Protein backbone atom coordinates (compact mmCIF):
# COMPACT_ATOMS: atom_id res chain seq x y z
CA UNK A 1 0.00 0.00 0.00
CA UNK A 2 1.22 3.51 -0.79
CA UNK A 3 1.58 5.90 2.12
CA UNK A 4 1.53 9.70 1.77
CA UNK A 5 2.29 12.27 4.43
CA UNK A 6 0.63 15.65 3.88
CA UNK A 7 2.56 18.56 5.36
CA UNK A 8 0.71 21.81 5.74
CA UNK A 9 -0.09 24.90 7.67
CA UNK A 10 -3.36 24.71 9.56
CA UNK A 11 -4.77 21.40 8.28
CA UNK A 12 -7.65 21.34 10.68
CA UNK A 13 -11.42 21.87 10.57
CA UNK A 14 -13.41 23.69 9.51
CA UNK A 15 -12.51 22.67 5.96
CA UNK A 16 -14.05 25.81 4.44
CA UNK A 17 -11.09 27.99 3.42
CA UNK A 18 -9.51 27.70 -0.03
CA UNK A 19 -6.37 25.69 0.65
CA UNK A 20 -8.08 23.69 3.39
CA UNK A 21 -10.81 22.67 0.95
CA UNK A 22 -8.28 21.70 -1.74
CA UNK A 23 -6.12 19.76 0.73
CA UNK A 24 -9.01 17.93 2.41
CA UNK A 25 -10.57 17.02 -0.96
CA UNK A 26 -7.22 15.70 -2.19
CA UNK A 27 -6.68 13.69 1.02
CA UNK A 28 -10.19 12.22 0.78
CA UNK A 29 -9.75 11.25 -2.88
CA UNK A 30 -6.42 9.52 -2.22
CA UNK A 31 -7.83 7.76 0.83
CA UNK A 32 -10.77 6.49 -1.25
CA UNK A 33 -8.30 4.78 -3.60
CA UNK A 34 -6.61 2.95 -0.72
CA UNK A 35 -3.68 5.29 -0.14
CA UNK A 36 -2.65 5.43 3.53
CA UNK A 37 -2.88 9.12 4.57
CA UNK A 38 -0.86 10.73 7.35
CA UNK A 39 -0.72 14.44 8.06
CA UNK A 40 1.55 16.83 9.92
CA UNK A 41 0.36 20.37 10.48
CA UNK A 42 0.43 23.52 12.49
CA UNK A 43 -2.61 24.47 14.52
CA UNK A 44 -3.74 27.59 16.36
CA UNK A 45 -4.00 27.21 20.11
CA UNK A 46 -7.52 26.13 21.02
CA UNK A 47 -8.57 25.13 17.49
CA UNK A 48 -10.55 21.96 16.85
CA UNK A 49 -8.42 19.02 15.75
CA UNK A 50 -9.37 16.75 12.88
CA UNK A 51 -11.06 13.47 13.66
CA UNK A 52 -11.35 12.60 9.96
CA UNK A 53 -7.63 12.20 9.25
CA UNK A 54 -4.63 11.05 11.28
CA UNK A 55 -2.99 14.43 11.85
CA UNK A 56 -0.12 15.15 14.22
CA UNK A 57 -0.09 18.80 15.22
CA UNK A 58 2.53 21.31 16.30
CA UNK A 59 0.60 23.96 18.19
CA UNK A 60 1.45 27.63 17.76
CA UNK A 61 3.27 29.25 20.66
CA UNK A 62 3.24 32.74 22.17
CA UNK A 63 5.79 33.74 19.54
CA UNK A 64 3.01 33.56 16.93
CA UNK A 65 0.98 36.16 18.84
CA UNK A 66 4.01 38.42 19.16
CA UNK A 67 4.89 38.06 15.47
CA UNK A 68 1.36 38.95 14.43
CA UNK A 69 1.32 42.02 16.71
CA UNK A 70 4.41 43.44 15.03
CA UNK A 71 3.23 42.64 11.52
CA UNK A 72 4.84 39.29 10.69
CA UNK A 73 3.34 35.95 9.69
CA UNK A 74 2.13 33.84 12.61
CA UNK A 75 3.19 30.56 11.07
CA UNK A 76 6.48 31.28 9.33
CA UNK A 77 8.06 33.17 12.26
CA UNK A 78 7.05 30.92 15.17
CA UNK A 79 10.42 29.16 15.45
CA UNK A 80 9.61 26.92 18.44
CA UNK A 81 6.56 25.60 16.57
CA UNK A 82 8.53 25.14 13.33
CA UNK A 83 11.24 23.16 15.10
CA UNK A 84 8.60 20.93 16.69
CA UNK A 85 6.85 20.52 13.33
CA UNK A 86 10.13 19.47 11.67
CA UNK A 87 10.70 16.84 14.37
CA UNK A 88 7.12 15.54 14.06
CA UNK A 89 7.55 15.31 10.27
CA UNK A 90 10.71 13.22 10.63
CA UNK A 91 9.06 10.88 13.18
CA UNK A 92 5.92 10.49 11.09
CA UNK A 93 7.85 9.68 7.93
CA UNK A 94 9.96 7.12 9.76
CA UNK A 95 7.16 5.54 11.83
CA UNK A 96 4.63 5.30 8.99
CA UNK A 97 7.16 4.20 6.36
CA UNK A 98 5.95 7.03 4.15
CA UNK A 99 6.49 6.75 0.39
CA UNK A 100 5.93 10.44 -0.47
CA UNK A 101 5.64 13.74 1.38
CA UNK A 102 3.14 16.14 -0.19
CA UNK A 103 3.41 19.74 0.94
CA UNK A 104 1.79 23.03 0.20
CA UNK A 105 4.30 25.44 -1.28
CA UNK A 106 4.73 27.50 1.91
CA UNK A 107 5.44 24.27 3.79
CA UNK A 108 7.83 23.02 1.13
CA UNK A 109 9.90 26.15 1.15
CA UNK A 110 10.94 25.58 4.74
CA UNK A 111 10.60 21.85 5.27
CA UNK A 112 12.03 20.23 2.18
CA UNK A 113 15.39 21.06 3.75
CA UNK A 114 14.48 18.61 6.54
CA UNK A 115 14.05 15.88 3.92
CA UNK A 116 17.64 16.17 2.73
CA UNK A 117 18.79 14.49 5.94
CA UNK A 118 18.89 10.68 5.50
CA UNK A 119 16.75 8.75 5.08
CA UNK A 120 15.69 10.75 2.07
CA UNK A 121 12.22 10.37 0.59
CA UNK A 122 10.34 11.77 -2.42
CA UNK A 123 8.97 15.26 -1.85
CA UNK A 124 6.15 16.93 -3.84
CA UNK A 125 5.30 20.62 -3.45
CA UNK A 126 1.94 22.03 -4.51
CA UNK A 127 0.96 25.62 -5.17
CA UNK A 128 -2.49 26.78 -4.19
CA UNK A 129 -2.86 29.96 -6.22
CA UNK A 130 0.52 31.55 -5.55
CA UNK A 131 4.18 30.79 -4.97
CA UNK A 132 4.96 31.60 -1.34
CA UNK A 133 8.23 32.23 0.48
CA UNK A 134 10.37 32.70 -2.63
CA UNK A 135 13.20 34.13 -0.52
CA UNK A 136 13.25 31.02 1.67
CA UNK A 137 13.52 28.59 -1.23
CA UNK A 138 16.39 30.61 -2.68
CA UNK A 139 18.24 30.82 0.65
CA UNK A 140 17.71 27.18 1.57
CA UNK A 141 18.32 25.86 -1.94
CA UNK A 142 15.26 23.63 -1.74
CA UNK A 143 14.36 23.93 -5.43
CA UNK A 144 16.69 21.06 -6.21
CA UNK A 145 15.49 18.94 -3.27
CA UNK A 146 11.85 18.80 -4.38
CA UNK A 147 11.12 15.91 -6.74
CA UNK A 148 7.95 17.34 -8.30
CA UNK A 149 5.95 20.54 -8.28
CA UNK A 150 2.18 20.44 -8.73
CA UNK A 151 0.02 23.33 -9.87
CA UNK A 152 -3.20 23.84 -11.78
CA UNK A 153 -2.47 27.44 -12.68
CA UNK A 154 -0.45 28.73 -15.63
CA UNK A 155 0.34 31.80 -13.50
CA UNK A 156 1.82 29.59 -10.79
CA UNK A 157 3.80 27.66 -13.40
CA UNK A 158 5.28 30.93 -14.68
CA UNK A 159 6.17 31.97 -11.11
CA UNK A 160 7.79 28.59 -10.47
CA UNK A 161 9.94 29.00 -13.59
CA UNK A 162 10.91 32.55 -12.55
CA UNK A 163 11.98 31.16 -9.16
CA UNK A 164 14.31 28.71 -10.86
CA UNK A 165 12.19 25.57 -10.96
CA UNK A 166 12.94 23.68 -14.18
CA UNK A 167 9.91 23.12 -16.37
CA UNK A 168 10.30 19.32 -16.26
CA UNK A 169 9.67 19.23 -12.51
Backbone as CSV, one residue per row, in Angstrom:
resi,resn,N_x,N_y,N_z,CA_x,CA_y,CA_z,C_x,C_y,C_z
1,UNK,0.844,-1.184,0.000,0.000,0.000,0.000,0.887,1.245,0.000
2,UNK,0.503,2.246,-0.752,1.219,3.511,-0.795,0.833,4.360,0.411
3,UNK,1.807,5.051,0.966,1.580,5.903,2.125,2.070,7.311,1.814
4,UNK,1.204,8.296,2.039,1.529,9.697,1.766,1.403,10.491,3.056
5,UNK,2.370,11.355,3.292,2.288,12.274,4.426,2.042,13.670,3.875
6,UNK,0.927,14.268,4.248,0.633,15.648,3.880,1.245,16.554,4.926
7,UNK,1.962,17.568,4.479,2.561,18.560,5.362,1.911,19.886,5.033
8,UNK,1.381,20.553,6.032,0.713,21.809,5.736,0.589,22.723,6.922
9,UNK,0.241,23.940,6.637,-0.088,24.899,7.672,-1.584,24.837,7.899
10,UNK,-1.964,24.650,9.132,-3.362,24.715,9.560,-4.268,23.726,8.840
11,UNK,-3.890,22.457,8.801,-4.768,21.399,8.283,-5.685,20.939,9.412
12,UNK,-6.685,21.708,9.652,-7.651,21.341,10.682,-9.005,21.946,10.336
13,UNK,-10.082,21.343,10.862,-11.419,21.872,10.572,-11.548,23.296,11.119
14,UNK,-12.484,24.063,10.581,-13.405,23.688,9.507,-12.701,23.703,8.149
15,UNK,-13.111,22.798,7.280,-12.513,22.668,5.961,-13.229,23.596,4.978
16,UNK,-13.275,24.889,5.269,-14.053,25.812,4.444,-13.192,26.821,3.689
17,UNK,-11.952,27.029,4.095,-11.092,27.994,3.420,-10.449,27.355,2.196
18,UNK,-10.030,28.163,1.247,-9.515,27.702,-0.033,-8.533,26.552,0.016
19,UNK,-7.362,26.751,0.650,-6.366,25.686,0.645,-6.793,24.513,1.509
20,UNK,-7.575,24.788,2.558,-8.080,23.687,3.389,-9.038,22.809,2.586
21,UNK,-9.872,23.423,1.785,-10.814,22.665,0.949,-10.039,21.814,-0.052
22,UNK,-9.072,22.432,-0.745,-8.285,21.697,-1.736,-7.523,20.542,-1.089
23,UNK,-6.891,20.807,0.043,-6.120,19.763,0.726,-7.014,18.633,1.218
24,UNK,-8.130,18.978,1.871,-9.008,17.926,2.407,-9.637,17.115,1.278
25,UNK,-10.018,17.764,0.179,-10.571,17.024,-0.959,-9.534,16.067,-1.548
26,UNK,-8.288,16.529,-1.657,-7.220,15.699,-2.189,-6.943,14.512,-1.259
27,UNK,-6.912,14.768,0.055,-6.676,13.690,1.018,-7.805,12.661,0.961
28,UNK,-9.041,13.140,0.865,-10.189,12.222,0.776,-10.120,11.365,-0.492
29,UNK,-9.779,12.001,-1.618,-9.754,11.252,-2.882,-8.650,10.198,-2.865
30,UNK,-7.490,10.513,-2.315,-6.424,9.518,-2.224,-6.803,8.396,-1.258
31,UNK,-7.403,8.765,-0.156,-7.828,7.764,0.829,-8.846,6.794,0.223
32,UNK,-9.741,7.323,-0.611,-10.770,6.492,-1.247,-10.166,5.461,-2.201
33,UNK,-8.952,5.724,-2.692,-8.300,4.777,-3.596,-7.396,3.794,-2.853
34,UNK,-7.397,3.881,-1.523,-6.614,2.948,-0.718,-5.259,3.460,-0.278
35,UNK,-4.940,4.709,-0.580,-3.675,5.289,-0.137,-3.770,5.579,1.361
36,UNK,-2.733,5.204,2.090,-2.654,5.434,3.528,-2.247,6.893,3.748
37,UNK,-3.094,7.680,4.399,-2.880,9.117,4.571,-2.413,9.422,5.991
38,UNK,-1.346,10.192,6.081,-0.855,10.731,7.352,-0.690,12.223,7.145
39,UNK,-0.828,12.996,8.194,-0.718,14.443,8.057,0.071,15.019,9.226
40,UNK,0.826,16.055,8.926,1.554,16.826,9.924,1.218,18.279,9.659
41,UNK,0.843,19.019,10.711,0.358,20.368,10.475,0.570,21.261,11.683
42,UNK,0.524,22.551,11.409,0.433,23.522,12.492,-1.027,23.659,12.895
43,UNK,-1.242,24.211,14.070,-2.606,24.468,14.525,-2.582,25.648,15.489
44,UNK,-3.601,26.490,15.403,-3.744,27.585,16.356,-4.098,27.007,17.719
45,UNK,-3.633,27.664,18.767,-3.999,27.210,20.107,-5.519,27.263,20.262
46,UNK,-6.086,26.183,20.767,-7.518,26.135,21.018,-8.371,25.745,19.828
47,UNK,-7.775,25.517,18.668,-8.565,25.125,17.491,-8.985,23.664,17.591
48,UNK,-10.077,23.339,16.900,-10.549,21.957,16.852,-9.596,21.129,15.997
49,UNK,-9.294,19.933,16.481,-8.417,19.019,15.747,-9.254,18.102,14.870
50,UNK,-8.666,17.627,13.816,-9.368,16.751,12.881,-9.590,15.373,13.494
51,UNK,-10.778,14.864,13.293,-11.063,13.472,13.656,-11.192,12.624,12.388
52,UNK,-11.199,13.295,11.238,-11.353,12.599,9.961,-10.044,11.982,9.475
53,UNK,-8.931,12.660,9.707,-7.627,12.200,9.252,-6.689,12.047,10.437
54,UNK,-5.680,11.186,10.277,-4.633,11.052,11.281,-3.681,12.226,11.092
55,UNK,-3.814,13.233,11.952,-2.986,14.434,11.849,-2.245,14.637,13.163
56,UNK,-0.921,14.801,13.059,-0.115,15.153,14.221,0.130,16.651,14.138
57,UNK,-0.154,17.339,15.234,-0.092,18.795,15.220,1.070,19.355,16.034
58,UNK,1.636,20.458,15.535,2.532,21.312,16.304,1.750,22.584,16.573
59,UNK,1.436,22.819,17.828,0.596,23.964,18.194,1.414,25.250,18.198
60,UNK,0.790,26.335,17.751,1.452,27.632,17.760,1.771,28.043,19.192
61,UNK,2.838,28.800,19.339,3.267,29.250,20.660,2.985,30.744,20.814
62,UNK,3.402,31.301,21.936,3.241,32.736,22.167,4.017,33.588,21.177
63,UNK,5.041,32.999,20.552,5.790,33.741,19.537,4.903,34.107,18.348
64,UNK,3.926,33.269,18.040,3.009,33.562,16.928,2.210,34.828,17.217
65,UNK,1.737,34.955,18.452,0.980,36.158,18.842,1.852,37.401,18.736
66,UNK,3.080,37.290,19.227,4.015,38.415,19.163,4.315,38.789,17.721
67,UNK,4.588,37.800,16.881,4.893,38.062,15.472,3.740,38.787,14.794
68,UNK,2.526,38.321,15.057,1.356,38.949,14.435,1.200,40.403,14.896
69,UNK,1.448,40.657,16.177,1.316,42.024,16.712,2.274,42.997,16.050
70,UNK,3.451,42.514,15.646,4.413,43.437,15.034,4.428,43.341,13.505
71,UNK,3.437,42.630,12.958,3.230,42.642,11.519,3.836,41.501,10.724
72,UNK,4.262,40.438,11.396,4.837,39.291,10.689,3.859,38.116,10.651
73,UNK,4.175,37.140,9.822,3.344,35.945,9.686,3.385,35.117,10.955
74,UNK,2.215,34.684,11.412,2.129,33.842,12.606,2.870,32.520,12.418
75,UNK,2.682,31.920,11.252,3.185,30.558,11.070,4.638,30.492,10.647
76,UNK,5.112,31.415,9.837,6.482,31.284,9.333,7.521,31.918,10.246
77,UNK,7.102,32.554,11.332,8.058,33.166,12.256,8.011,32.540,13.647
78,UNK,7.159,31.584,13.871,7.048,30.916,15.174,8.076,29.779,15.226
79,UNK,9.330,30.133,15.531,10.418,29.159,15.446,10.253,27.957,16.367
80,UNK,9.810,28.118,17.613,9.614,26.915,18.443,8.621,25.935,17.808
81,UNK,7.542,26.463,17.231,6.564,25.601,16.574,7.169,24.943,15.332
82,UNK,7.938,25.691,14.543,8.526,25.143,13.326,9.535,24.040,13.639
83,UNK,10.291,24.204,14.696,11.244,23.161,15.100,10.487,21.901,15.509
84,UNK,9.422,22.080,16.274,8.604,20.928,16.685,7.968,20.259,15.462
85,UNK,7.481,21.062,14.532,6.851,20.520,13.328,7.863,19.705,12.507
86,UNK,9.091,20.204,12.401,10.133,19.470,11.669,10.405,18.122,12.325
87,UNK,10.463,18.105,13.654,10.699,16.839,14.373,9.531,15.884,14.169
88,UNK,8.310,16.388,14.251,7.122,15.542,14.058,7.103,14.973,12.637
89,UNK,7.496,15.791,11.650,7.551,15.314,10.270,8.529,14.145,10.153
90,UNK,9.718,14.297,10.703,10.712,13.224,10.629,10.200,11.944,11.287
91,UNK,9.579,12.063,12.472,9.058,10.880,13.183,7.940,10.222,12.388
92,UNK,7.053,11.028,11.835,5.918,10.486,11.088,6.403,9.728,9.863
93,UNK,7.327,10.316,9.135,7.848,9.675,7.927,8.517,8.349,8.276
94,UNK,9.275,8.342,9.357,9.964,7.118,9.759,8.984,6.073,10.297
95,UNK,8.081,6.482,11.190,7.155,5.541,11.828,6.142,4.948,10.855
96,UNK,5.677,5.754,9.904,4.626,5.304,8.988,5.200,4.719,7.707
97,UNK,6.519,4.692,7.580,7.158,4.199,6.364,6.555,4.888,5.140
98,UNK,6.574,6.203,5.175,5.949,7.032,4.150,6.692,6.915,2.827
99,UNK,5.925,6.822,1.737,6.491,6.745,0.393,6.740,8.125,-0.210
100,UNK,5.862,9.097,0.107,5.931,10.439,-0.473,5.463,11.455,0.563
101,UNK,6.130,12.605,0.592,5.641,13.735,1.382,5.056,14.731,0.399
102,UNK,3.832,15.165,0.662,3.142,16.136,-0.189,2.944,17.396,0.646
103,UNK,3.471,18.502,0.159,3.413,19.738,0.940,2.855,20.883,0.129
104,UNK,2.144,21.758,0.807,1.791,23.029,0.200,3.079,23.808,-0.014
105,UNK,3.060,24.776,-0.907,4.299,25.439,-1.278,4.947,26.163,-0.108
106,UNK,4.147,26.817,0.749,4.728,27.497,1.910,5.423,26.494,2.817
107,UNK,4.836,25.314,2.973,5.441,24.265,3.787,6.717,23.757,3.137
108,UNK,6.662,23.544,1.838,7.834,23.018,1.133,9.025,23.938,1.293
109,UNK,8.788,25.227,1.197,9.901,26.154,1.151,10.755,26.087,2.401
110,UNK,10.179,25.725,3.510,10.941,25.577,4.741,11.319,24.129,4.991
111,UNK,10.408,23.197,4.761,10.603,21.845,5.266,11.220,20.855,4.299
112,UNK,11.345,21.178,3.042,12.031,20.226,2.179,13.502,20.126,2.564
113,UNK,14.025,21.137,3.246,15.395,21.058,3.751,15.524,19.928,4.772
114,UNK,14.478,19.690,5.547,14.478,18.610,6.536,14.626,17.266,5.832
115,UNK,14.060,17.151,4.647,14.052,15.883,3.922,15.412,15.515,3.367
116,UNK,16.314,16.456,3.284,17.636,16.169,2.735,18.472,15.323,3.697
117,UNK,18.075,15.288,4.955,18.793,14.488,5.935,18.349,13.035,5.784
118,UNK,19.292,12.085,5.683,18.892,10.676,5.498,17.983,10.214,6.626
119,UNK,17.026,9.307,6.394,16.749,8.754,5.080,15.960,9.742,4.221
120,UNK,16.339,9.847,3.003,15.685,10.755,2.072,14.430,10.098,1.511
121,UNK,13.459,10.901,1.161,12.224,10.370,0.590,11.687,11.352,-0.435
122,UNK,10.883,10.879,-1.384,10.340,11.766,-2.417,9.502,12.883,-1.801
123,UNK,9.629,14.072,-2.369,8.969,15.261,-1.846,8.278,15.990,-2.980
124,UNK,6.966,16.225,-2.842,6.154,16.927,-3.836,5.662,18.225,-3.215
125,UNK,5.783,19.327,-3.933,5.302,20.621,-3.454,4.178,21.104,-4.354
126,UNK,3.106,21.585,-3.749,1.936,22.032,-4.510,1.663,23.497,-4.251
127,UNK,1.385,24.233,-5.327,0.960,25.618,-5.173,-0.556,25.656,-5.089
128,UNK,-1.049,26.594,-4.345,-2.495,26.776,-4.193,-2.851,28.214,-4.565
129,UNK,-2.476,28.632,-5.761,-2.864,29.960,-6.222,-1.765,30.989,-6.146
130,UNK,-0.624,30.638,-5.539,0.516,31.554,-5.553,1.756,30.819,-5.055
131,UNK,2.905,31.345,-5.411,4.175,30.789,-4.971,4.607,31.591,-3.746
132,UNK,4.653,30.919,-2.599,4.955,31.598,-1.341,6.417,31.399,-0.947
133,UNK,6.903,32.328,-0.145,8.227,32.229,0.481,9.366,32.049,-0.527
134,UNK,9.321,32.823,-1.614,10.371,32.699,-2.629,11.768,32.919,-2.044
135,UNK,11.883,33.859,-1.122,13.202,34.134,-0.524,13.721,32.917,0.231
136,UNK,12.821,32.212,0.919,13.245,31.017,1.671,13.768,29.933,0.737
137,UNK,13.063,29.687,-0.366,13.520,28.593,-1.231,14.861,28.941,-1.880
138,UNK,15.096,30.217,-2.123,16.394,30.614,-2.683,17.501,30.448,-1.633
139,UNK,17.232,30.907,-0.409,18.243,30.818,0.652,18.555,29.383,1.035
140,UNK,17.523,28.553,1.123,17.715,27.175,1.567,18.098,26.228,0.430
141,UNK,17.956,26.697,-0.801,18.317,25.859,-1.940,17.416,24.644,-2.099
142,UNK,16.161,24.787,-1.736,15.260,23.635,-1.743,14.660,23.335,-3.111
143,UNK,14.896,24.185,-4.087,14.365,23.926,-5.427,14.858,22.574,-5.941
144,UNK,16.119,22.300,-5.739,16.692,21.056,-6.212,16.286,19.845,-5.382
145,UNK,15.846,20.058,-4.147,15.486,18.940,-3.270,14.100,18.388,-3.580
146,UNK,13.218,19.220,-4.112,11.850,18.804,-4.385,11.830,17.974,-5.660
147,UNK,11.153,16.832,-5.599,11.121,15.907,-6.735,10.077,16.284,-7.777
148,UNK,8.995,16.934,-7.350,7.946,17.341,-8.298,7.182,18.528,-7.733
149,UNK,6.788,19.405,-8.635,5.947,20.537,-8.276,4.597,20.339,-8.945
150,UNK,3.527,20.633,-8.221,2.183,20.440,-8.735,1.459,21.781,-8.698
151,UNK,0.833,22.127,-9.817,0.016,23.332,-9.870,-1.072,23.138,-10.909
152,UNK,-2.146,23.881,-10.769,-3.201,23.841,-11.780,-3.367,25.221,-12.399
153,UNK,-2.372,26.068,-12.214,-2.465,27.439,-12.685,-1.273,27.773,-13.577
154,UNK,-1.551,28.326,-14.747,-0.453,28.729,-15.634,0.336,29.882,-15.009
155,UNK,-0.345,30.710,-14.207,0.343,31.795,-13.500,1.329,31.257,-12.482
156,UNK,0.911,30.226,-11.746,1.819,29.590,-10.785,2.994,28.943,-11.505
157,UNK,2.730,28.306,-12.630,3.801,27.661,-13.401,4.828,28.698,-13.837
158,UNK,4.362,29.865,-14.269,5.279,30.931,-14.680,6.089,31.422,-13.479
159,UNK,5.443,31.552,-12.312,6.166,31.968,-11.107,7.194,30.930,-10.692
160,UNK,6.845,29.654,-10.803,7.791,28.591,-10.471,9.027,28.689,-11.362
161,UNK,8.812,28.887,-12.664,9.945,29.000,-13.589,10.800,30.221,-13.245
162,UNK,10.146,31.335,-12.882,10.909,32.549,-12.550,11.699,32.377,-11.250
163,UNK,11.283,31.446,-10.422,11.976,31.164,-9.163,13.151,30.225,-9.388
164,UNK,13.202,29.606,-10.549,14.311,28.712,-10.855,13.930,27.248,-10.943
165,UNK,12.637,26.946,-10.849,12.187,25.568,-10.961,12.204,25.175,-12.434
166,UNK,12.938,24.110,-12.778,12.944,23.684,-14.184,11.564,23.220,-14.615
167,UNK,11.248,23.448,-15.873,9.914,23.118,-16.370,9.585,21.625,-16.247
168,UNK,10.565,20.756,-16.333,10.301,19.320,-16.264,9.880,18.860,-14.876
169,UNK,10.088,19.649,-13.849,9.670,19.235,-12.509,8.199,19.561,-12.307
